[in-house]
């Protein structure tokens, strides 16, 4: 059983490294796309601009559709719990505190319970 745990830990570490590399590559690709095309957001017209827009879109969009993010309408506490779950259970790389707060600020401002009722 100890070998299984070591293998699992090695896989999680490798998975986190790969996910971090994938995130970095995605952000670089997004920034290049913006500069090349002059677009406000590579994530679509309905992806709100503002502090944390690119980081959040890059991180979330690296693994799933941003439509999933846009439909949630969670409180900051629920977004925080969701990020923790993604790190612990889904292999998302752990974010440094400044990046985590930037993403939480963005998510809780633009995709909160009140935003679900906006047209």
Beta strands, then each sheet from edge to edge (+ up, - down):
end
